[in-house]
Amino acid sequence: GLAGGAFGLFTASIENSGGPTEVLPPEARDKPTRVVLREMLKNMKDKSVSYAKGFAYFGALYSFNECVIEKYRAKHDRYNPMFAGCATGGMMAYGAGPKAMCFGCISVGAFSAAIEHFLELH
């Protein structure tokens, strides 16, 4: 939703922040600042939309998995987010093969467990 859009915009702005002009290709150095700025903002907009869609997809898939797992287990405990993270990480990496699915499962599951642990403390 809105948080995914904001995070997509933030991520795209960091990616477009660029560096010194020495890293620019020679043809970009000759362009007027207005043209470079317009191109940068268009690129930032396109990437923001793409990132926002990815974050929305991830969030929806994670929420769905957590609800299904909670309903199946008939419990509301700290393990549900970990299992939902594992399932979501595996599903998101489906196209990259079994190794990536295992890595996605472990990494997103561990991240979900860490977030759940941190939120329990506060």
N, C-alpha and C positions, 0 to 999 in steps of 0.2 A: 503494500500500500504506500502510504505517504512516507513512512520510514525508509522503505526500499528505494523510493525515488530520491529522497534526500541523500541516502548513502551512495546511490549511483552517481548523483551530481558531484558529491564530494570526491569520490574515487576518480571520476573523469577529470575533475579539475586538477587533482594531483598529477595525474598522468600527463596532462597538457601543460604543466607548469614550465617545462623546458629548462634549459640551462643557458649558459653564455652563448652569444651569437657565433662563437667559433665552431660549435657543433652543428650549426645549420648548414644545409647544402648551399652551394654557391648561388643557385637561382633564387633561393628564399632571401638571401641578403640584399638582392637588388629590388625586391618588392617593397612598395610603400607600407608603412606601418599599419595603415588602415586595412589593407588587403590581408596582411598576415594575421591581424587581429580577427578579421571576419572569418578567415579560414580556421583559425584556432577555435573560435566560438562555435562554428558549425560542427567541427570535429568533436568538441566537448559535448554538444547537444546530442549528437549521434551516439557517442559512447555512453552518455548518461542514460539514455533510453534503453540501450542494450544492457547495461549493468542493472538498471532498475528491474527490467524483466527477469534477469537471472536471480536477483535477490528475492523477487516476488515468488518465482517458481520454487526456489529453495524453501522459503518460509511456508508456502502453502503445502508443499510436500512434507516438510517436517511436522507441521501442525496436524496434517492428516494422519501421518504415521503415529504420532503421539496419542491421538484420540483412539485410533484403532487398537494400539497396544494397551492403553489404559482400559478400554472396554473389554478386551480379551482377557487381561489379567485380573480385572475387577478390583484393582488396587490403585491408589494414588500415592506413589512413593517416589523416591529419588532415582530409582532404576528406570522408570519409564522414559525420561528424557535421554538417558544413555542408550537404551534400545532404539528409540526413535532416531537418534543421531546416527547410530550404526546403520539402520535401514536406509535413512536418507542419503548418507554418504555412499553406500553401495549402489543405490538407485541412480544417483547423479553421475556415477562413474561407469554406468552400464556399458556405454559405447566404447570404452577404452579397454575392456577385457577384465578377466577375473583378478589379475594382480592389482589393477587400479581399484576394482571394487573392494577388495580386501583392505587396501590402504585407505580408501574413502570411509569404509565402515569403521576402522580403528581410529582414524584421525578425527572424524566428526563425532563419533561416540565418545572419545576421550575429551574433546572440547566441550561437548554437552555436559559430561560428568563434572568437568572443572567449573563450568558456569553454574551448574546446579549447586555444587559445593560452596562456591563463592556467595551465591545468593542466600544459601541457608545461614551463612555467618552474619549476614547483614539484614 
